[in-house]
Amino acid sequence: MSLDPIGVRAQFPAITDDVAQLDGPGGTQTAEPVAVAVADALRAAVSNRHGPFAASERAERIVVDARQAAADLLNVAPSGVVLGPNMTTVTLGLARALRRTWSPGDEVVLSRLDHDANIRPWVIAARDAGATVRWAEVDVATGDLPVGQYADLVTARTRLVAVTSASNAIGTMPDVRAIADIAHAAGALVHVDGVHATPHHSVDVAALGADFYACSSYKFYGPHLGMTAADPALWAELTPDKLLPSPDSVPDRFETGTMQFELLAGLTACVDYIASLAPEGGTRRDRLVAAMTDVTAYESALFAELLAGLRVMDGIELVAAPARRSPTVAFNVAGWAPADVAKALGAQGICVWAGHYYAFELMAALGLGEGGAVRVGIAHYNTRAEIERLLAALRRLTG
């Protein structure tokens, strides 16, 4: 099986040959089946859940289907999937619930590699609980997150280790399983930010060693939603902030207010779209694994061409060189501010990001500050022609 980029691009109404969408780490474009599913849900009669009539039953079915779709994508139990408006909101709620289980003197281990959504909620929770934050540092020369330091950082007082499975800034993919094994040996929980990894690699939460795994569907061609997966029994141990009349069951008690039914319909369609990239046959989970294996191979080959072109170009300074990474690279252009590079490329129909992209601690550690760097990320709908177009534009900028 191999990925057909022409067929893929035909599934994305926003994708044209005029604009190179190389800004996927900030959010991918939306697949047509997702847009159709959202529109269909809005056109149908949908009420709130738990009512004795068809419109309410339709809403319930949408939620059930969305949980199952997310479960198939992540290889978890559907009753362990908590859905929300975005990853940050869900993580902040989880942090408040976990904080109630912490005491003064407890410890939380965070990584400077991470997006702030997997840092600040835990910093706030630790502050409120009187717990201590300990930091895993990035190797500034390579951009890697050395595993060895966790043996010293994790102690008997560690309650949580939070780490990303792929950096949204420079692509680094730490050895999460090794880190999780160290954490679990000390009795700590592990929260993995999978937002940037999920669009590029097949995910198996248990195999990764994650107690909590968070991701966002708008990063893998779907609607603007977030979700966190965990063992339902683990959710049952936690007490979230909730309204008194709202359900006490898991996972519902972690989901505040009326759910975004039309977007949840889009989530199911999104997962089905990814599965459709694989041949028919087997379960949806089987097709998702096959599809994502192919996506990884395609993106990796395209990314290798991008890196090769950047490395030989005068005036381009790559930010770090991780040993294992998702198809994402950050760089700077001699004589140009990152924001000005992004603006110049944008004027040529080439979409890239510049700045710190919420990897605030990482950019500070690398000495880049808020100005940060230019970031390019490859999605499965990108093509070799777009990479060549970007490299040609950069050659013009560097003279």
C-alpha positions in Angstrom: 0.0 0.0 0.0 1.2 3.5 -0.8 -0.3 6.9 -0.3 -1.7 8.7 -3.3 -1.1 12.4 -2.7 -3.3 13.4 -5.7 -6.2 11.4 -4.3 -5.6 12.7 -0.8 -5.6 16.4 -2.0 -8.9 15.8 -3.7 -10.4 15.1 -0.3 -9.5 18.6 1.0 -11.6 21.5 -0.5 -9.3 24.1 1.0 -6.2 22.6 -0.7 -5.2 24.2 -4.0 -2.0 24.4 -6.1 -1.9 28.1 -5.5 -1.1 27.9 -1.8 1.3 25.6 0.0 -0.1 24.7 3.4 3.0 23.9 5.3 1.6 25.1 8.6 0.1 21.8 9.7 1.6 21.8 13.2 -0.7 24.8 14.0 -3.7 23.0 12.6 -4.4 20.9 9.5 -6.9 21.6 6.8 -10.2 19.8 7.1 -11.2 16.7 5.0 -14.4 17.0 3.0 -16.1 14.1 4.8 -15.7 16.0 8.0 -17.3 19.2 6.6 -20.2 17.1 5.3 -20.7 15.3 8.6 -20.7 18.6 10.5 -23.2 20.2 8.1 -25.4 17.1 8.1 -25.5 17.1 11.9 -26.5 20.8 11.9 -29.3 20.2 9.3 -30.8 17.3 11.3 -32.9 17.6 14.4 -30.6 17.3 17.3 -31.5 18.1 20.9 -29.7 17.6 24.2 -29.0 14.1 25.4 -31.0 11.8 27.6 -34.4 12.9 26.3 -37.2 10.4 25.3 -37.4 11.5 21.6 -35.6 11.0 18.3 -33.6 14.3 18.3 -32.2 13.5 21.7 -31.4 9.9 20.7 -29.6 11.3 17.7 -27.4 13.4 19.9 -26.6 10.4 22.1 -25.6 8.4 19.1 -23.3 11.1 17.9 -21.5 11.1 21.3 -21.3 7.3 21.4 -19.9 7.1 17.9 -17.3 9.9 18.5 -16.0 8.1 21.6 -15.7 4.9 19.7 -13.9 6.6 16.8 -11.4 8.2 19.2 -11.0 4.8 21.0 -10.2 3.1 17.7 -7.7 5.8 16.8 -5.9 5.6 20.1 -6.5 1.9 21.0 -8.3 2.6 24.2 -11.7 1.9 25.8 -14.4 4.3 24.6 -15.6 4.9 28.1 -12.2 6.3 28.9 -12.3 9.1 26.3 -13.1 12.5 27.8 -14.1 15.0 25.1 -13.8 18.8 25.2 -13.5 22.0 23.2 -9.7 21.7 23.0 -6.7 19.9 24.6 -5.9 22.9 26.8 -9.3 23.1 28.4 -9.4 19.3 29.1 -5.9 19.4 30.5 -6.7 22.3 32.8 -9.8 20.4 34.1 -7.7 17.2 34.7 -5.0 19.2 36.5 -7.6 20.6 38.9 -8.9 17.1 39.6 -5.4 15.7 40.1 -4.4 18.6 42.3 -6.9 17.4 44.9 -4.9 14.2 45.3 -1.6 16.1 45.9 -0.1 17.3 49.2 2.6 19.9 50.1 6.0 18.3 49.4 4.7 16.2 46.5 6.5 16.6 43.2 5.6 17.0 39.5 8.2 16.5 36.7 7.7 18.6 33.6 9.8 18.9 30.4 11.0 22.1 28.8 10.5 20.5 25.4 6.7 20.7 25.8 4.0 23.0 24.5 2.8 25.2 27.3 -0.6 23.3 27.4 1.4 20.4 29.0 3.3 22.7 31.3 1.2 25.5 32.7 -1.8 23.5 33.9 0.6 21.4 36.0 2.6 24.4 37.2 -0.7 26.0 38.4 -1.9 22.8 40.0 1.4 22.3 41.8 1.4 25.8 43.1 -2.1 25.4 44.4 -1.3 22.1 46.1 2.0 23.2 47.5 3.8 20.7 45.3 7.3 21.2 43.8 7.9 21.3 40.1 11.1 19.6 38.8 12.3 20.1 35.2 13.6 17.8 32.6 16.0 19.7 30.4 16.5 19.6 26.7 19.9 19.0 25.1 20.2 22.4 23.4 22.7 21.1 20.8 20.5 18.3 19.5 17.0 19.2 20.7 16.7 15.7 22.3 15.2 15.0 25.7 17.7 12.7 27.5 16.0 9.9 29.3 18.8 9.4 31.8 17.9 12.5 33.7 14.5 11.1 34.7 16.2 8.6 37.0 17.3 11.5 39.2 14.2 13.7 38.7 11.6 11.1 39.6 11.4 10.2 43.3 9.1 8.5 45.7 7.3 11.9 46.1 6.7 12.3 42.3 2.9 12.2 41.6 2.9 13.1 37.9 5.4 13.1 35.0 4.2 15.2 32.0 5.9 14.8 28.6 5.2 15.2 25.0 5.3 12.4 22.5 6.4 14.9 19.8 7.5 18.5 20.0 5.2 20.8 18.1 8.2 23.2 17.7 11.2 21.1 16.5 9.6 17.6 16.1 11.6 15.8 18.8 10.1 12.5 19.7 11.3 11.5 23.1 11.5 7.9 24.3 8.1 8.2 26.1 7.9 4.5 27.1 11.3 4.6 28.8 10.3 7.8 30.7 7.0 6.2 31.6 8.7 3.1 32.9 10.8 5.2 35.3 7.7 7.1 36.4 5.6 4.0 37.0 8.4 2.3 39.0 8.2 5.2 41.4 4.4 5.1 41.5 3.8 8.3 39.5 1.2 8.9 36.8 2.2 9.9 33.2 0.4 12.5 31.2 1.4 12.5 27.5 0.7 15.3 25.1 0.0 13.6 21.9 -1.3 16.6 20.0 1.6 16.8 17.6 2.3 13.0 17.3 -1.2 11.8 16.5 -1.4 13.2 13.0 1.9 11.5 12.0 2.1 8.1 13.7 -0.1 5.2 14.7 -0.9 5.6 18.4 -1.3 2.8 21.0 -1.8 4.5 24.4 -1.0 1.4 26.5 2.1 0.5 24.5 3.3 4.1 25.0 3.0 3.8 28.7 0.7 6.8 29.1 -1.8 6.9 31.9 -3.4 10.0 30.2 -3.0 10.7 26.5 -4.3 14.1 25.1 -4.7 15.1 21.5 -6.7 17.4 19.3 -8.7 16.4 16.2 -8.0 19.7 14.3 -4.4 18.6 14.1 -5.4 15.4 12.2 -7.8 16.9 9.6 -10.9 17.1 11.8 -12.9 19.7 13.8 -11.7 21.9 16.6 -12.0 19.4 19.5 -9.7 18.1 22.2 -9.8 14.7 24.0 -7.9 12.9 26.7 -7.9 9.1 27.0 -7.3 7.1 30.2 -8.4 3.9 31.9 -12.0 4.4 33.0 -11.0 3.1 36.5 -8.4 5.9 36.7 -11.0 8.5 35.8 -13.3 7.1 38.5 -10.7 7.9 41.2 -10.8 11.6 40.3 -13.3 14.3 41.3 -13.7 17.1 38.8 -15.4 20.5 39.1 -18.9 20.0 37.8 -22.5 21.2 38.1 -24.6 19.4 40.7 -27.3 18.1 38.3 -24.8 16.9 35.7 -24.0 13.2 35.4 -21.7 11.6 38.0 -20.7 8.8 35.6 -17.4 8.4 33.9 -16.5 9.9 31.4 -19.5 12.3 31.4 -18.7 14.0 34.7 -15.5 15.4 33.2 -17.3 17.0 30.3 -18.9 20.4 31.3 -21.9 21.8 29.6 -23.7 20.8 26.4 -21.5 19.0 24.0 -20.7 20.2 20.5 -22.7 17.6 18.7 -21.9 18.7 15.2 -18.2 18.7 15.8 -18.4 15.3 17.4 -20.0 14.1 14.2 -17.1 15.6 12.4 -14.7 13.7 14.7 -16.2 10.4 13.7 -16.0 11.3 10.1 -12.4 12.4 10.5 -11.3 9.0 12.0 -13.3 7.3 9.2 -11.4 9.4 6.6 -8.1 8.3 8.0 -9.2 4.7 8.0 -10.3 5.1 4.3 -6.7 5.6 3.3 -6.2 1.9 3.9 -7.8 -0.9 1.8 -11.1 -2.3 3.0 -10.9 -5.3 5.3 -10.4 -5.9 9.0 -11.6 -3.6 11.8 -11.5 0.1 11.7 -8.5 -0.1 14.1 -6.7 -2.4 11.7 -7.3 0.1 8.8 -6.2 3.0 11.0 -2.9 1.3 11.9 -2.3 0.5 8.2 -3.2 4.0 7.0 -1.0 5.7 9.6 1.9 3.4 8.8 1.6 4.6 5.2 1.2 8.2 6.2 4.3 8.0 8.3 6.3 6.6 5.5 5.1 9.2 3.0 5.7 12.1 5.3 9.1 10.9 6.4 10.3 10.6 2.8 9.0 14.1 2.0 10.6 15.5 5.2 13.9 14.0 4.3 13.9 16.0 1.1 13.1 19.2 2.9 15.8 18.7 5.5 18.4 17.9 2.8 17.5 21.1 0.9 17.7 23.2 4.1 21.0 21.7 5.2 22.9 22.7 2.1 21.5 26.2 1.8 23.7 29.1 2.8 22.0 31.5 5.3 19.8 28.8 6.9 20.4 27.9 10.5 18.5 24.8 11.6 17.2 24.7 15.2 18.4 21.5 16.7 18.7 18.1 15.1 16.8 15.5 17.1 17.7 11.8 16.7 14.0 10.9 16.2 11.4 13.4 15.1 8.1 14.0 13.5 8.1 15.8 10.1 8.6 19.3 11.6 11.6 21.6 11.5 12.4 25.0 12.9 15.1 27.3 11.4 16.2 30.9 11.1 17.3 32.9 8.0 20.4 35.0 8.3 19.6 38.7 8.4 15.8 38.1 8.7 13.5 38.1 11.7 11.4 34.9 11.8 8.2 36.9 11.6 9.5 38.7 8.5 10.4 35.4 6.8 6.9 34.0 7.5 5.4 37.2 6.1 7.6 37.1 2.9 6.7 33.5 2.3 3.1 34.1 3.0 3.0 36.8 0.3 4.2 34.1 -2.1 1.4 31.7 -1.1 3.6 29.6 1.2 2.1 29.2 4.7 4.6 28.7 7.6 4.6 29.8 11.3 7.1 32.0 13.1 7.5 32.7 16.8 7.5 30.4 19.8 4.2 28.5 18.9 3.5 28.1 22.7 6.7 26.1 23.1 7.7 28.9 25.4 10.1 27.1 27.8 11.8 25.4 24.8 12.5 28.7 23.0 13.9 30.2 26.2 16.1 27.2 26.7 17.4 27.5 23.1 18.1 31.2 23.6 15.6 32.2 20.9 13.0 34.0 23.1 9.6 35.0 21.9 11.0 35.8 18.4 11.6 32.0 18.1 12.1 30.6 14.7 10.4 29.8 11.4 8.5 26.4 11.5 7.6 24.1 8.7 5.5 21.0 9.1 4.5 18.4 6.6 1.1 16.8 6.4 0.1 13.9 4.3 -1.5 16.2 1.8 1.7 18.0 1.0 3.7 17.3 -2.1 7.3 17.3 -3.4 6.3 20.3 -5.6 5.4 22.3 -2.5 8.8 21.4 -0.8 10.6 22.5 -4.0 8.6 25.7 -4.0 9.5 26.5 -0.4 13.2 25.8 -1.0 13.2 28.0 -4.1 11.6 30.9 -2.1 14.1 30.5 0.7 17.0 30.6 -1.8 15.6 33.9 -3.1 15.5 35.3 0.5 19.0 34.2 1.3 20.4 35.6 -2.0 
